[in-house]
């Protein structure tokens, strides 16, 4: 599961950097400021995936890194909730992402904590 999450992050982060926000479902041309910010944010998403890939073979020891990176993903999900409250509902693809950010990722963090506890 962790490797799948990392792969999604790397692929979608790379796609976001290269395609920009016009690669999103239901989005047309955007202001250059939004384009710039979107590509910048996707560089972090890409880097987070690389960091999690690095942690996969050492999942029982990479507790600090995984908690930091996956914690940021949860904060991103909370920010997405704020966006829904302020701007309305996004494309259904992003509701799926919200479910991953606020349900799957916390479950992965709990799993990793158990793995680390058993390994120590």
C-alpha positions as CSV (number, residue, x, y, z in Angstrom):
1,X,0.0,0.0,0.0
2,X,2.8,2.4,0.9
3,X,4.5,1.8,-2.4
4,X,1.3,2.4,-4.3
5,X,0.7,5.7,-2.4
6,X,4.3,6.8,-3.3
7,X,3.8,5.9,-6.9
8,X,0.6,7.9,-7.1
9,X,2.4,10.9,-5.6
10,X,5.3,10.6,-7.9
11,X,3.3,10.2,-11.1
12,X,0.7,12.8,-10.3
13,X,3.3,15.2,-9.0
14,X,5.3,14.8,-12.2
15,X,2.2,15.2,-14.3
16,X,1.2,18.3,-12.4
17,X,4.6,19.9,-13.0
18,X,4.6,19.1,-16.7
19,X,1.0,19.5,-17.7
20,X,0.0,22.3,-15.2
21,X,-3.5,22.8,-14.0
22,X,-5.0,22.5,-17.5
23,X,-4.3,18.7,-17.1
24,X,-6.9,18.6,-14.4
25,X,-10.3,17.2,-15.2
26,X,-12.8,20.0,-15.8
27,X,-10.3,22.8,-15.9
28,X,-9.5,25.1,-18.8
29,X,-7.1,28.0,-19.0
30,X,-6.1,29.5,-15.7
31,X,-4.3,32.7,-14.6
32,X,-0.5,32.4,-14.8
33,X,-0.2,32.9,-11.1
34,X,-2.4,29.8,-10.5
35,X,-0.4,27.9,-13.1
36,X,2.8,28.8,-11.3
37,X,1.6,27.9,-7.8
38,X,0.1,24.7,-9.1
39,X,3.3,23.5,-10.7
40,X,5.3,24.6,-7.6
41,X,3.0,22.6,-5.2
42,X,3.3,19.5,-7.4
43,X,7.0,19.6,-7.1
44,X,6.5,19.0,-3.4
45,X,4.0,16.2,-4.1
46,X,6.5,14.6,-6.4
47,X,9.3,14.9,-3.8
48,X,7.0,13.4,-1.1
49,X,6.5,10.4,-3.3
50,X,10.3,9.9,-3.7
51,X,10.8,10.2,0.0
52,X,8.1,7.6,0.7
53,X,9.6,5.3,-2.0
54,X,12.9,5.6,-0.1
55,X,11.2,4.6,3.1
56,X,9.4,1.5,1.7
57,X,12.2,-1.0,2.2
58,X,13.0,0.4,5.7
59,X,9.4,1.0,6.8
60,X,10.0,-0.2,10.3
61,X,12.8,2.3,10.9
62,X,11.7,5.3,8.8
63,X,9.1,6.4,11.3
64,X,10.1,10.1,11.5
65,X,10.2,10.6,7.8
66,X,6.9,8.8,7.2
67,X,5.1,10.6,10.0
68,X,6.3,13.9,8.6
69,X,5.4,13.3,4.9
70,X,2.1,11.5,5.6
71,X,1.2,14.1,8.2
72,X,1.6,16.8,5.6
73,X,-0.7,14.8,3.3
74,X,-3.3,14.8,6.0
75,X,-2.9,18.6,6.5
76,X,-3.4,18.9,2.7
77,X,-6.7,16.9,3.0
78,X,-7.8,19.3,5.7
79,X,-6.9,22.2,3.4
80,X,-8.9,20.5,0.7
81,X,-11.9,20.5,3.1
82,X,-11.4,24.2,3.6
83,X,-11.5,24.6,-0.1
84,X,-14.8,22.8,-0.3
85,X,-16.2,25.0,2.4
86,X,-15.0,28.2,0.6
87,X,-15.4,27.3,-3.1
88,X,-17.7,24.3,-3.4
89,X,-17.3,20.8,-4.5
90,X,-14.4,19.8,-6.8
91,X,-14.4,17.2,-9.5
92,X,-15.1,13.7,-8.2
93,X,-11.5,12.7,-8.7
94,X,-10.5,15.1,-5.9
95,X,-13.2,13.7,-3.6
96,X,-11.5,10.4,-4.0
97,X,-8.2,12.1,-3.2
98,X,-9.8,13.6,-0.1
99,X,-10.8,10.1,1.0
100,X,-7.3,8.8,0.6
101,X,-5.8,11.8,2.4
102,X,-8.2,11.7,5.4
103,X,-8.9,7.9,5.7
104,X,-6.3,5.8,3.9
105,X,-3.2,7.8,4.9
106,X,-4.1,7.9,8.7
107,X,-4.6,4.1,8.5
108,X,-1.2,3.7,6.8
109,X,0.3,5.8,9.6
110,X,-1.2,3.5,12.3
111,X,0.0,0.4,10.4
112,X,3.5,1.8,10.2
113,X,3.5,2.6,13.9
114,X,2.6,-1.1,14.6
115,X,5.3,-2.3,12.3
116,X,7.9,-0.1,14.0
117,X,6.7,-1.2,17.4
118,X,7.0,-4.9,16.5
119,X,10.4,-4.4,15.0
120,X,11.8,-2.7,18.1
